[in-house]
């Protein structure tokens, strides 16, 4: 939205400093938006290029195997799965090379699993 406002105000003849104050941006940013518009067009001035980002730590196959592991029985001596235990077991069972707790937490959250709250994640319905 701000980029569109910048271009609109510059089109009306306002100076860079005034536009920067009006839309709460740095003058350098306002100038960069204007240059991008001149050099590359409206689409490029309004939107950023896609960023590559880091590749995911786990592929789909690894994710499925970890979820299946969590839905199964806990290791001997453990009452329930914890995120730390899942990380340790995933590395020990070679389901993933190295994986962090946050990666596992997000994976479980995406599948609506909270194994640390229940002793058994998969439960059959009793009639």
N, C-alpha and C positions, 0 to 999 in steps of 0.2 A: 504494500500500500504506500509506504513512504517513497519508494522509487517512483511510483506513478505521480505522487504529489510533487516530487522534485522536478520531474519532467514538465508537469503542468505549470508550475510556477516559473521555471526557466523559460518556457514558451511564452509566458505573459510578459517577459522582459525583466523579471526581477534579477538582482545580482546574486552571485553565489553566496556571499556572506549572509544576506537577508534570507535566502532560501534555507540555508543551514540552520539559522535561528528558528525559522518557522516550523521546520520538521524535526528539529532536535537531532541533527546529524553534524558531523564534522565537515568543514569546507572541503577537505580533501575527498571525502566520500561523495559529496555533491558533484565535484568536478569529475570524479571517476565515472559516475553515472552518466553525466553529460558526454564525456568522451566515448563511453561504450555505445551510447545512442548514436553518436555521429559516425563511429567507425563500424559498428556491427549491427545497428538497427534496433528497433523497439523491443523485440523479443529478448535479445541479449541484455538490454539495459534493464528490463524488468525482472528477469529471472537469472539465477546463477547457473553455471554449467553443473551437470551432475558430478558429484564427488565420488571417487572410486571406493573409498573406505577400506577397511580391513576385511579380508575374506573371513567367513564364519569359521569358528574353531571346530565345529562339529558338522559333518555332512548328514544327510537324511538317514542313512543307514546306521550311523553311530547314534543318532538321536533315538531311533526306534529301539536299538539294542539296550540303551540306557533306560528308557521307559519300561521296557520289558523286564529288565533287572529289578527296577524299583517295584514293579507290580508283583514280583515273586517274593519268596521268603527272604527274610533278613539273614545275614551271615550268622553262624553259630555264636552265641554269647551276646547277641544284640537284640534288644526288645523292639526297636523300630528303626527305620531309615532316618538318618539326618543328612543334611546337605554335605557335610564333611565326610560322612561315611560313604555317600554315593560317589563323591570325587575319588576317594581312596579305592573303592571297589572298581570303579570304571577304569582307573589306571592299572590296578592289579590284574584285572581280567582282560586287559589290553583292548577295551572297547574304545578308548580314546588315548592318544599319546599323552598330552598334558592338557588339563582342563581346569578352569578355576571354579570356585564356589559360585560366583555370580552367574557364570554360564549355565551351570546346573540349575540354579534357582530360577533363572528366566525360562529354561526349558521346562521345568516342572510347572511353573506358573502358566505357561502357554497351554499345558495339558490339564490345567485345573487340578493338579495333584499336590497334596500337602502330607507327605508320608510321615513327617515328624509329629503330626497330630493324631495319627491313628496307628494302631499296632499292625493292622493288615489293610493294605491299600485296596485290594480287590476283594469285594464282598458279594456273595450271592444274596439275592433277595429271599427272605423267608416269608412264606405265606401263612 
